Amino acid sequence: MASESVPNGSAAPAATAVTGERPYVVFGYGSLIWKPPPHVIAQTPGYLKGYVRRFAQKSHDHRGTPENPGRVVTLIHKEDWDHVSGSDPFPDDDVVWGVAYTIDPVYESEVRDYLDYREKDGYTLEELDIYGLVNGHETVIIPKAFCYVGRPDNPSFIGSEPIDKLAERIWHSVGPSGPNKEYLYHLAEAVRQLAPESHDSHLFELETRCREMDKLASHSTAENGAATEL
């Protein structure tokens, strides 16, 4: 796969198909940030305005099971989240950082099918403007990029949960794609690396809580091992 990294604040190259149609650009805000789709020819860090990224989607097929679903992120319009969330500790969040991927037009149909299958558990496709800073000014750097959004009325939407309970669910859950907490850790690190300004209070707080549970579990294991030797 040929991939070209585009500096933050620069628009992706206009890789148009032979027909002259606008390029197929998909915005990743979850696992797509560190696990890009195939046939990417350009990638551009940027952000959405008026949305929040929350671990509010059940994962029955990747980071959990039908009996014990994990939690993965979904993109929710800020106004919709305010209506369904009564306990969000970060009510002022309204920006979501991610990566816009421009797909080789030759493989557009193949990549669309791949992403439709990968994001099959409760997501719908929408078109959203991607923002960035150009010469110090905020502007739309990519208009109408495609984005997989988990609407509040989809059956996998779990809504708002107390952050301590949510962290425990993520820490304990495991699915075919691996431990739920690994998804959280990968995402947090990937968001940090997008740009100096990239931040996500909800994401980083969950990471902190889960890593604290890692330390407690490691300490408990060490104590049990020492007791066994006595």
Disulfide bonds with the S-S distance in Angstrom:
none
